Amino acid sequence: MIDLQAADTRVFLFHTADAAADPGGAMDKVNTWLGRDRSGGQYANLRIRDISVTPDGRGGVFTTIVCSLGQAARAATEGAVPSI
C-alpha cells in the first residue's frame, strides 16, 4: 500500500499500442517523460512512488505512474518552527 495525500498525488497514464511489435521502444515515451528536467517548474519535487505496466489485451501496454508532487512535505517544513 502506498501512503499518499490525495491533494499531493498525481497519476499519469501512458499507452503504447505497438508494444508487442517494438518491445524496446515500448517505454520510450515513459522514459522521455521521466527524464525531463523539472527543476524550474511546478513539479520540481516530483517523486515517483509506483510504476506498473499492464497489457491492454491487443499487443500494447498501459504504463501507470503514481507520483507525489512533494508539496505537502515542503509545506510542512516551511511552516515548521526551527529548534533553538
C-alpha positions as CSV (number, residue, x, y, z in Angstrom):
1,M,0.0,0.0,0.0
2,I,1.2,3.5,-0.9
3,D,0.5,6.2,1.7
4,L,0.0,9.4,-0.2
5,Q,-2.1,12.5,0.3
6,A,-4.7,13.0,-2.4
7,A,-4.0,16.7,-2.9
8,D,-0.3,15.9,-3.3
9,T,-0.7,13.0,-5.7
10,R,-0.9,12.7,-9.5
11,V,-1.4,9.6,-11.6
12,F,-0.1,9.6,-15.2
13,L,-1.2,7.0,-17.7
14,F,0.8,6.2,-20.9
15,H,-0.5,3.8,-23.6
16,T,1.8,2.1,-26.1
17,A,-0.3,0.4,-28.7
18,D,2.5,-1.4,-30.5
19,A,4.5,-2.8,-27.5
20,A,4.4,-6.4,-28.9
21,A,5.9,-5.2,-32.2
22,D,8.5,-2.9,-30.6
23,P,9.3,-4.1,-27.1
24,G,12.4,-2.0,-26.9
25,G,10.6,1.2,-27.8
26,A,7.5,0.5,-25.7
27,M,8.8,2.6,-22.8
28,D,10.3,5.4,-24.9
29,K,7.5,7.9,-24.2
30,V,7.6,7.0,-20.5
31,N,11.4,7.3,-20.2
32,T,11.4,10.6,-22.1
33,W,8.8,11.9,-19.6
34,L,10.7,10.6,-16.6
35,G,13.9,12.1,-17.8
36,R,12.7,15.7,-18.2
37,D,14.3,18.5,-16.2
38,R,11.6,19.7,-13.8
39,S,13.9,21.8,-11.6
40,G,12.5,25.1,-12.7
41,G,8.8,24.2,-12.9
42,Q,5.9,23.4,-10.7
43,Y,6.9,19.7,-10.5
44,A,10.4,20.3,-9.1
45,N,9.9,18.0,-6.2
46,L,8.1,15.2,-8.1
47,R,8.8,11.8,-6.6
48,I,7.8,8.5,-8.3
49,R,6.0,6.2,-5.9
50,D,4.9,3.4,-8.1
51,I,5.1,2.3,-11.8
52,S,3.0,-0.5,-13.2
53,V,2.8,-2.0,-16.6
54,T,-0.4,-3.8,-17.7
55,P,-1.2,-5.4,-21.1
56,D,-4.0,-3.8,-23.0
57,G,-5.1,-7.2,-24.5
58,R,-4.3,-6.1,-28.0
59,G,-0.5,-6.2,-28.0
60,G,0.1,-2.9,-26.3
61,V,0.7,-1.9,-22.7
62,F,-0.6,0.7,-20.3
63,T,2.0,2.2,-18.0
64,T,0.7,3.9,-14.9
65,I,2.9,6.2,-12.8
66,V,1.9,7.3,-9.4
67,C,3.7,10.4,-8.2
68,S,4.0,12.6,-5.1
69,L,4.4,16.3,-6.0
70,G,6.3,16.9,-2.8
71,Q,4.3,20.0,-2.0
72,A,2.8,18.5,1.3
73,A,6.3,17.7,2.6
74,R,7.6,21.2,1.5
75,A,4.6,23.0,3.1
76,A,5.2,21.1,6.4
77,T,8.9,22.0,6.6
78,E,8.2,25.7,5.6
79,G,5.7,26.0,8.4
80,A,7.9,24.3,11.0
81,V,9.4,26.3,13.8
82,P,13.2,25.9,13.9
83,S,14.6,24.4,17.0
84,I,16.7,26.6,19.3
